[in-house]
Amino acid sequence: MTMDLGCGNCWRDSKKDSWRTTLLLAYQSLGVVYGDLSISPLYVYKSTFAEDIHHSETNEEIFGVLSFVFWTLTLVPLFKYVFIVLRADDNGEGGTFALYSLICRHAKVSHLPNRQVADEALSTYKLEHPPPTKNSSRVKMVLENHKSLHTALLILVLLGTCMVIGDGLLTPAISVFSAVSGLELSMSKDHHQYAMIPITCFILVCLFALQHYGTHRVGFCFAPIVLTWLLCISGLGLYNIFHWNPHVYQALSPTYMIRFLKKTRKGGWMSLGGILLCITGSEAMFADLGHFSYAAIQIAFTFLVYPALILAYMGQAAFLSKHHHTIHKIGFYVSVPESVRWPVLIVAILASVVGSQAIISGTFSIINQSQSLGCFPRVKVVHTSEKIHGQIYIPEINWMLMILCIAVTIGFRDIKHMGNASGLAVMAVMLVTTCLTSLVIILCWHKPPLAALCFLLFFGSIELLYFSASLIKFLEGAWLPILLALFLVTIMFVWHYATVKKYEYDLHNKVSLEWLLALGPSLGIARVPGIGLVFTDLTSGIPANFSRFVTNLPAFHRILVFVCIKSVPVPFVPPAERYLVGRVGPTTHRSYRCIVRYGYRDVHQDIDSFESELIARLADFICYDWYKTNGIINTCNDDDSSRSVASSSECRLAVIGTVPAFGIEGNVEPASVSVGVPTVDSVTDVIEVEPVERRVRFAIDDECRTEMRSEMEEELQDLYEAQQAGTAFILGHSHVKAKQGSSLLKRVAIDLGYNFLRRNCRGADVALKVPPASLLEVGMVYIV
């Protein structure tokens, strides 16, 4: 669950933050991170006592539930997340993809195609950990050598992702429904029965209808609302404790859990499905780590959120321990004094909207991350803020979530079924996080496997206990997240599988550079003015869709650029390291290759800014390459022969960032770094090359400078003239078919599933924001 803040990335180093900054971030985190977790007192007791157990005169049930709530909040959010999982960050980023990214960088288990050794030279790819131990190396070797484990790991990550999406569907429904349920104490039963569902649906429609404005427009009031709510529930809790039962603190003893289970037996175990709702939203602490700091989230939870929640649950238990009459329903609002019930109701509804807003924004973010890694069909992503990084809106997902939320509200009509569904989704996400964190402990932290096993068994057993209690209620609502997860995992895995197969087809059918160089006037091929951007997934060679284009239209542009937009297993790629640029063929051919690298949390540029940036980086490369080729730049520790590109027919690629100030007889350290970039042609093969950082020195004599600048300026002039003539975007329009002899499952997945998704989702031109007037599509049939 994520919601991006503009100041997020600049606050990551908590050691450099002042206390004032840390406290400010802790305050800001209330509205983003804790909106969902803080509203759980609205429905935990009501869901727990819905059917399986009943409150009695002995108070053993209510005290047992309070003991379970206290220890669950203490062990899972506090110990597991705040003290352990939050440390498993990926360059300050958290969440399911951050854990998977860390594992993929430390062990070769990634399914991402077109990997390159140059990716490991990224500054965000850093692996700053102690050397691996013998046992951790053994675990790593087992993971790397069994391809089935790669697939199992990917499916586990996709399952966790789908459960987060399911939580994004269920949380708004149960939160708003629980908040509105307070009206039952102020209305007659007949009026309440007909008013509650329409009011809940109306609030949900308004909530989703406002999404396209972006959360930054209303985000300024999120933190005050959640802070007010936390102070409200803690104040009510203290009032109820001192007014009704000051000795309720005794129920925090774990012995009350044992008494509870002894008395209630199977009913008590089944009621755990309601108790687990007290930790709904805990995953947000880790998922939103990148927008704040470890210290800020730790302070906010430890010193404000955790005490407020404990006081709220103790206060409700204290009230209920003195009210055993059947006329009083178990719930949050019965413990609220009548004189303040309406203000509390208003604050509760506002807090539930804030909590829902955070999970909806997080759903958009995680779908965007899945899409960037080739695990989700293309959807339209709208950036709602020019100033705040990463705030996005996905229209298709928004309206689907709204329809499903309303359907859940109307279909279930009670907190019990909603709670069963939401509880299973929450525990499934936590189980996935526990499994992935145990792998991080071994592979990334290089701790003994016994430490990871203890972490897995301790927290995994707690979560499995709650998960089993939710799963047993399959027919009472828990079927919904399971059905939704199976549906989404199938879609995501089929899309990812077909994407990888398409890449392998392109890899085996790419055209040699010699074929491109042979094209000329003798074959009736013309070079027309302008720039042709040929989009491909390949990082070397000429893609088959370009040969199809030239075969049917014997002409191509004066400036030809093969563009590969690829994802790398890091959260962010610094702008100075984003572009890998090189020549394709000799200088006179005016053909280039540009690999644009994005992390799973990066925001892709709009096409106007992307086109301008690409041309600027090409110009930078031309300047750099001319100085380098003519021996003007002498590189330190240069070993070109050992760093050459795997294909001898293509020149090396250079990492192009900001332009160095090319001067005469000066020492310059540009952001441009030239490095050999071997490409991992096979999805399973890996070439290991030690990355080399270079410094450049300029020593230019007058004669050489005059000749060189003349040729360099001519090439730059050609580039700018072509830019003035216009840019064409050449994309493949693919149809994928399973090859003859394929299994029935593969034919159904490819011929029916993938092609149905491809026809009904956004095209590559929409995802890349290509203007229709500049688009050239080349039909391609992939036999996989």
N, C-alpha and C positions, 0 to 999 in steps of 0.2 A: 504494500500500500504506500503509494508515494504521492507527494504533491511538491513540486519543485519551487524553491525560493531562489530569488536572484542572488542572494548573498551566500547561498549554500556552499559553493566550492571554495570561497575565500576564507571560510572559518574552520577548515579541516584540522589544522594543527593546533590541538587544544593546549599544547605547551606554550605556544606563543600568544594565546588569547589572554587578555586581561580578565580579571574576575567580573568586571562590569560587562564586558562583551559576552562572557559565558552565561551570566545571569540573564542578559537580554535574550540570548539564544534559547535558554531554558524556558523563558516566558513565551517566546514565539512558538516553541515546539508544542505548547499546550493545545493550540488550535489545529495543528496538523497531525501530530502523532497520537495524542491521547483523547481525541474526540470520541472514537469508538469505545475504547476501554473505559472511559469515565461514565458512560451512560449505562453500563451493565447492571448497576443496582436497580434500574427500572424493571428488569424482567427476570433476574436470577431466581429469587425466591418464588415468584409466581410460577415460573416454568418448572422448578424443582418439585413444588407441592401440587402440581396440576392434577396428578392422578395416582402415581405410584406409592406415595406415602402421605400420611395425614398428621396434622399437628395435634398433639394430645396434651393433657393436663400435666404430664411429667416433664414436658419440654425437652425430652431426649432427642426428638427429631430436629427441632429448630437449633438446639445447641450443637448437635452433630453436624448439621449442614453448615453452621457458622464455622466450626472447626475445620471442615473440609475446605471451605472458601478461604479461610485464613492461610492454611498451609499450601493450598494450590497457588494463591497469589504470591506467597513467599518463595516457593520453590521454582515456579516456572518463570514468571516475568522478572522477579528480582534476582534469583541466583542464576538461572539458566541464561536469560537474555542479557541482563544488565552486567553481570560479572564475567560471562564466558562468551556467548554468541556475538555480542557487540564488538569483541576484539577480533573476530574473524572477518574483518572488513577488507574490501578490495579497493585500495587507494582511497579509503574513506567512504566507499559505497557499501551498502548492505542489501540484503534480499536474496531470493533464490538464485537469481542469475549471477550475483556477486560470488556466491559460494561455488557455483558451477564454473565460473570463469577462473577462480583461484585453482580449482582442481585441474582444469584443462591446461593451465600454464605450468603446473608442477608435474603433470603426468600426461602422456600423449593419448588422451581419450576423447578428444574433440571430434565432432562430426562436421565441423565447418570446412567447406571446400576452400580451394585456392589459398592455402596457407603459404607463407614465405618466411624464410629465415630472418629477413629484414624486420618482420613484425616483432621479433624478440629484442630488437634494439630500441624499441619505443621506451620512453622514460617511464610510462605507466605500466610497463611490462615487468618492472623490477621484481626480483625475487630476493628479498633481504631477510634470509632466515639462516639458522645454523645448518651445517652440513647434515645430510640425511644419515640416520642410523641404519644399521644392518637390517633390522626388522621392518622399518618404514620402506627401505629399498625393496624388500621382498614383496610387500603389499603393492607397491608401485609396479613392480614387474608383473605380478599376477594381473593387475588391472590392465596394463598395456598389452599383454599378450593374448588376452581373451576378448575378441571383438564383440561377443555377446554381452559382456559386461559394459562396453561402451554404450550399446543400445539400451541396456537396462538402466544405466545411469541417466541417459537422455530422457527415457520414458518417466523415470522418477521425477526429474526436474519439470517435465511437462505436466505431470500429474499435480505437483505442487502449484504450478502456475494456474492450472485449470481450477483448482480449489480456491485460489485467491479470487479468480473471476467469479466463482460461485458465491464466495463471501460478499463480493461486490453487488451481487444480485439480492442476497438475503438480508444483509445488514440494514440497508435503508428500510426494508419492509418491517422487520421486527423492531427497529429503533423507533420509527415514527409511530407504528401501531401501539407500542408500549407507552410512549409519551402521551398519545391521544387517549389511551385507556383511562387516564385520570378523570375524564369527563363522566365516568360511570357513577362517581360519588356525588356529582352535582346535577344529574339528570335522572328522570324516571327510567325504569328498565326498558319500556317500550320505545321512548325517544332515543335512548342510548343505543339500542339494537340497530336502529335505522340510521343513526347519525355517524357512528364510529367509522364504519368502512368508507362511506363517501368522503368524510373529512380526511382520513388517512390517504386515500387515493388522490384527493385534490392537492394535498401537500406534496405528495410524490411527483405528480405531474408538474407542479410549479418548480420543484427541485431540479428535475431533469430538463425542463424547458429553459432554465437559466444557465445551463452548462455552457452554451456557446458564447456567453459573455466572458467566460474565464474566471477562475477563482480569485485572481488578483483584484478584481473589482469589489469583491465583498470580503476578501481575506483579512482585511485589517480588523474586522470585528470578531474573527474566529477565536483568538486567544482570550479576549475579555469575556466572551460568552462561556468558554470552558472553565476559565478561572472562577467566574461567578458561580457556575454550576458546582465546581469542586468545593468552594467555600460553603455553598448552600447545603450540599449533602453532608459535609463534615459537621456543620453547625447543627443540622437536624439530628445527626447521629449523636453528638454530645448531649443535646437536649433530651433525647429519648433514653440514653444511658443513665443520666443522672435522675431523670424524672420517673422512669419506670423500673429499672433494674441495674443498679450500680455494680452488681456482682457478675454481670454478663461476661466480663473478661475471663472468668474461669473456664468458659467454654473454648478458649483458644488452646487448651491442653489437648494433645493428640489422643488422650484416652477417650474423649467424647466421640471421636471418629469410630473407635472400636465398639463403644456402646451402641452407637447408631447402627452400625452394620449388624451387630448381634441381634438387635431388636427388629430391624426392618428386613434383614436378609435380602432376598431377591429384589424386593421393592426398593430397598435402599441402594442396591447396586444399579438398578435401572434409573434411579433418580439422579445418578451422577451425570447423566446427559444434560440435566438442567444446571447442575453446579458448575460444570466446565465453562458455562457462558460467562463466568466472572473474569475469565482471561481472554475473552474476545477482544481483538485489537492489539494483543501483545506483540504480534509479529510486526506491527507498524513501527515499533521502536527500532527494529533492525532494518526494515525496508527503507525507512526515511533517514537513516543515519547520515547519508551523504549531504543532506541539506542543513545539518546542524553539526554538532561535535559530540564525541563520546561523553565528555564531561557534562555538556548541557543536558543531554538526554538522561544521564545518570542522576544529576541533581534534581531535575524536574520530577522524575519518577520516585526517587528515594525520599525526598523531603516534602513533596506535595501530593502527588497522585496516589502513591501507595498508602500514606496515612489517611488521606481523605476517603479512599475506598474502604479501608478497614473500619474506620469510624462509621461510615454509612451502613455497612453490613451489620456491625455490632448494634447500632441504633435500631435498625429494623428488628433484629433478633430480640433486643431488650423489650421493645413494644409488644411483639408477638408473644413473648413469654408471659405476659400479664393479660393477654386477650385470647381466650380459648373459645369464645362464643362462635357459633356457626354463622351468625349474621355478618361477621367480619370476614371478608375474603383475604387470602394471603396476597400481598402485593406491596408495592412501594408507597402508593398514595394513602393507604390506610394509616401509615405511621406519621403522616404529615399533619400537623395541627390544622384544624379547619380554617383558622384565621389567616394562614399564609398559603393555603392550598392553591389558590388561583395564581399568585405570582410564581410559585414553584412550578405549576403546570406550564406556564408560559416559558420559563427558563428551560424546563425539560424539553419542550418541543424545539426550541432554538438549539439546544445542545444536541438533540437527536439529528437535526438537519446538518449541523457541523460535522458530527460523526459520519453521517451518510455521505456528505460532500467529500470528505477525505478518502473514503473507500472507493467512491466513484472515480475520483481523480487518479487514485492508485490503479484502478482497473484499466483506465486509458493508458497509463504509463507502462504497465506490464505487458499489455497487448502490443504497444509500440516496440518494446524491447524484443518480444517474440518475433515480431515482423522483421526487425532489423537482423535477426539471426536466422532468417529463413524458416521459421517455425509457425508462421501464421499467414493466411491469405492476405494479400495487399488490401489495405483500407486507407481511406483518406484521413490524413492527420493534419489538423488545423492548429497552428501555434497561436494561442490567444493573447500572448503578451510579447511585445518587442523588447521589453526591458528584463523580464523575469525569465530566466533560462528554464526551458523544459515544460512549461505549462501548456498542455495540449488538450485538444478536444477531438473526439472521433465520432462523427455524426451517426454512422451506422450502429456502432456499439451503444451509443447513448440511447437511441430510440428502442433498440432491442432490450436493453436493460430496463427501460421504463415500462415496456409492455410486460416483460416477465415479472417485474416487481409488483405491478398492479394485479397480474394473474395470481401471484403467490398470495397477496393480501386477500383477494376475493375468494381464492380457492381454499386456503387454510382457515382463515377467519379467527384463529386463536393463537396465542403465544406459544402454546405447547408444541404444535406441529412446526411452527416457524423455528422455535428453539431447538428442536431435534435436528432439523435440517442445518441450521447455522452451526450448531455444536459439532456435527460431524465434519463439516467443511473446515472449521477452525482447527480441530485436532489433526486432520489429515495434513494441513499445511505445517503444523508444528512437528509432526512425525518426519516429514520430508526434511525440514530444517535440521532436526536432530541427526538424521542419517548423514546428511551432507556435511554437517559440522564435525561429526566423528571422522570423516575422511579428511577434512581439513586439518584436524589435530595430528593425524599421521603424516599426510603428504606435505603439508605446508609448514606446520609448526615442528615437524620431526620429533614428536613426542612418542614414547613407547606405545605400541598397539594396546597394551593393557590399560593405559590412561583413556584412550578413545573408547575401549570396550566398557570401562566403568561409566563414562559419560553416557554412552548409548544405552546401557542396561538401566542405569538409574533413572534418567529422564524419559527414556523410551518406555519403561515399564509403567511409569505414571501416566504417560500419554496413551499407551495402549489400553490401560484400565478405563480411562474416559472414552476412548475411541470405541471399545467394545460395548460400553453402556449406550453410546449413540447408535451403533450399528444394530443392536438388538431391536431398536425401534424403526427398523427399515420401513415397515408399512405405515408408520405414524409420522411421516415427513422426511425421514433420513434418506429415502429413495431419491429425493430430488437432487442433492449435490452429487450423488453417485452417478445418476443418469446423465446429469449435465457434464460431469468430468469425463465419463466414457465417451460422450459425444464429442467434446472438445479435444480430448487426447487423440481420438481417431482422426479428426480433421487436421490437427497440427502435425501428427506423425506422417500422415499421407502426404501433406504438403511438403514437409521437410524431406521425406524419402524421394519424392519426385524431383525436388529441387536438386538434390545431390546427384540423382541419376542423369538429369539434364546436363549438369556440369561435366560429369564423366563422358557423356556423349560428345559434348563440345570439345573436351580434351582430346578424345581419340579421333576427332574429325577436323581438327584445326588444319589450316593450310600453311605451308612453309613460306618463309619470307622471300625465298627465291621466286615463288609464283607471283607475289605482289610486285617485286622489282621488275619482273618480265613484262608486266602490263605496260603498254605504251602505245604511241600512235601507230606502230606497225601492226598492232592487233585491233586498231580502230577504237582504242580507249582514249577518251578525252579527259583533261583536267579542267574543271569548271571553277569559276571564282567562288570564294567562300570557304567556310570551315565545316568539315564533316566530322561530327562526334559519333563514333561507332561504339555503342554500349555493349559490353560483353562481360562475362564472368571470368574470362581467362586472364591470367597475368603474363602470359607469353604466347607467341604465335598469333596467327591471323584467324579470327573466328569464321566458322562456316557460313554464318549469315551474311558476312561481307562478300564472300565469294559468290553467294547466291544473288546478292544485290548487283554486283558488277556483271554477272552473267546475263541478267535480265535488263540492266540499264548500263550500257558500256561507257560509263563516265563516273568519275568521283572527284571530290573537291581538291582544290589546290593545296589546302592544308588539311591533312588527315590525322585525326587523333583517336586512338583506341582507348576508350575510357572504361576502367573497371572500378565499380563502386563496391567495396567489400567491407565486411565486418570482421573485427578482430576481437579476441576474448579479453578485452579491457573495458573499463567503464567509459573512459574518455581518451581521445587521441588529441594531444596538443596541436593547435593550428599550425605551428611551425614544423610539425612532423607528419602532417596529414597527406601531403602529396609526394608520391614517388613518380618521377618523370624521367623518360629516356627517349632515345631516338629509335625509330624502326627503319633500318636501312641507312643509306648515306645521307649526308647533309642536304644534297640537292633534291632529294625526294620529298622533303618537307612532310615527313610522317613521324608521328610521335606516339608514345605510349604514356598514359597517365593513370596511375592507380591511386584512388582516393579512399583513404582508410577512415572508418568510423568505429567508435566503441558502441557498446549496447545501450549506453545512456546519452550518446551524442544526439544533438538535434540536426537533422539534415538541412542543408541550406535550400532556400528557394532558388528556382532555376536562374533568375536574373542575377542574383549575387553569385551563384555557383558558376555561371558562364563567365562573368567578369573575373572571378577569382581564378578560374582555370586558365584564362588567357594571360593573366598576370603571372601565374606560376610558370607557364610556358615561356614567357619572355624572360623570367628569371633564369630558367634552365638554359635558354639559348646563350645568355650572357655568360653564365657559369661554364657551359660546355666549350665555348670558344676560347675562353681563357685557359681552361684545362687542356684542351686538345693542342693548343699552340705552345704548351709548355710554360705558360705564364704563371700558372699556379703550381707551385711545388708542394706536394703533400708530404707531411711527416708520417713516418711509419707506413708508407704506401706499399702495397704488395698486390699490384693489379692482377698479376698472373694467377694468384691463388684466389682472388676475389671476383673473378670474371663471372659473367652470367652463364647459367648452365647452357644456354643456346649461343653458340659462337656467332650466329648471324645477327644477333641483336646487341646493341650497345648496352653498357651498364645503365642502371637506373640511379637517379640521385634523389635524395630527400631534399625537397625544396621548401624552405620556409620564407622568412623575410629576406629581402634582397640585400646582399652585402654591398657596401660602398666600394666599388671597384676603383682603385686609385693607383697612382704610380709610386713604386718603391715604398710601399707601406706594408705593415703587418696587420692583417685583418683576420678576425674570427667570425665568419658569417654564420647565420643560422642554417645556411645550406650545407648539408653534409653529404659527400659522395661516398657511397658504399655499394659493394657488389651485392646483388640481390638474387641468389639462387631461388628458384621457385619450386615448391613442393608440387610436382605435377600430379602425383597420385594422392588420393585422399588419405591413404594409409602410410605413404612413404614420408620420411622426414630427413632433411639434410641439415646437419648441424655445422654451423660456421660461426666462429667467434666474431661478433660485431666489432668494427673498428671505428673509433672517433678520429676525425682528422682536423687538423688546423691547416690553413692555407697561407701561403706567402706570395706576394706579387713582386715581380721584378721585370719590368717591361722596358725594352729599348724603343726608340722612336720609330725605326723602320718597321719592326715587327708590329708595333702598335698600330701604325697607319694601315698596313695591309689587313691586319686582323679586324680592326674596327670597320673597315669598308665592307668586308664579307659579313660580319656580324650585323651591321646596320641594314644590309640588304635582306638578311633573313628576318630581322625584326620588322622591316618595312613590309615584307610579304605577309607576315602574321597580322599586322594591323590593317592592311588593305583587305585581307580576307575577312577580318572581323567586321569591317565596314560593309562588305558585300553580303554578309548574313551568315547565320549558323544553322546548319541542319542537324537534327538529332535522329540517328539511324538506330532503330530498335528492332529486335526480333519479335515477331508475332507467332508464338509457338503453339503447336498441337502435339501432344504427347500420346504415343501408343505403346502398349506393351508388345514386346517382340513375340513372334510365333513360338509356341511351345512353353510360354510362361504359365505359371500356376494360376488356378482360378482366382485365388485371393489377390495375386498381383494384377491380373486383368481387371478385376472389379475395382481395385484401389486406383489404378492408373487410368484405364479407359473410361470408367464411370465417375469415380470419386474426384480425382484430381482435375479432370477436364470440366466437370460440373462446377467445381470451385473456381477454376480459372475463368470460365465464362461469366460467372456471377459475382466476381469480385472486381476491384479496381484494376485497371491495366497498368503496366509498367510506366506508361506515359503519364498517368495521373499521379502515381506514387512519386515519380521524379519531377512532377509539375512542369512537364514539357508543353510549350504552347502548341496547339493543334496546327497552326500555320507552318510550323518549322519541323513537323514530325514526318519521318519516312519509316514505314513499317515494312519489314521483310518477312514473308511467311516462311516458317520452318516446321518440318515434321520431325519429331524426335522419336526414334525407335529405341525404347529402353527395356 
